[in-house]
């Protein structure tokens, strides 16, 4: 069962306490699930930026998430084998 509101509360709290590309990606996913598209896009872009700075590479999974949120689609697919 999905509970977007609960996910946003938990995800936002986690992202504030520990700002990593993983927590921002999770927050973006929760925001998109609850229809907060603009906020999801900002969080996902921040996650992509932190990932690229940390790894000096790109993540197809994070980029795919951003494209979904820009199309106003939540992320409801399992994470890929992308080496996050």
ChimeraX attribute file (.defattr): number of C-alpha atoms within 10 A of each C-alpha:
attribute: neighborCount
match mode: 1-to-1
recipient: residues
	/A:1	3
	/A:2	9
	/A:3	10
	/A:4	18
	/A:5	14
	/A:6	12
	/A:7	18
	/A:8	21
	/A:9	13
	/A:10	14
	/A:11	22
	/A:12	21
	/A:13	14
	/A:14	16
	/A:15	19
	/A:16	12
	/A:17	10
	/A:18	12
	/A:19	15
	/A:20	18
	/A:21	24
	/A:22	18
	/A:23	21
	/A:24	26
	/A:25	25
	/A:26	23
	/A:27	27
	/A:28	33
	/A:29	29
	/A:30	26
	/A:31	27
	/A:32	26
	/A:33	23
	/A:34	18
	/A:35	17
	/A:36	18
	/A:37	21
	/A:38	15
	/A:39	15
	/A:40	28
	/A:41	23
	/A:42	15
	/A:43	24
	/A:44	29
	/A:45	20
	/A:46	18
	/A:47	25
	/A:48	26
	/A:49	14
	/A:50	17
	/A:51	20
	/A:52	14
	/A:53	12
	/A:54	11
	/A:55	10
	/A:56	9
	/A:57	10
	/A:58	15
	/A:59	14
	/A:60	15
	/A:61	16
	/A:62	21
	/A:63	14
	/A:64	12
	/A:65	26
	/A:66	26
	/A:67	14
	/A:68	18
	/A:69	25
	/A:70	15
	/A:71	10
	/A:72	17
	/A:73	15
	/A:74	22
	/A:75	17
	/A:76	10
	/A:77	7
	/A:78	6
	/A:79	11
	/A:80	9
	/A:81	8
	/A:82	9
	/A:83	8
	/A:84	14
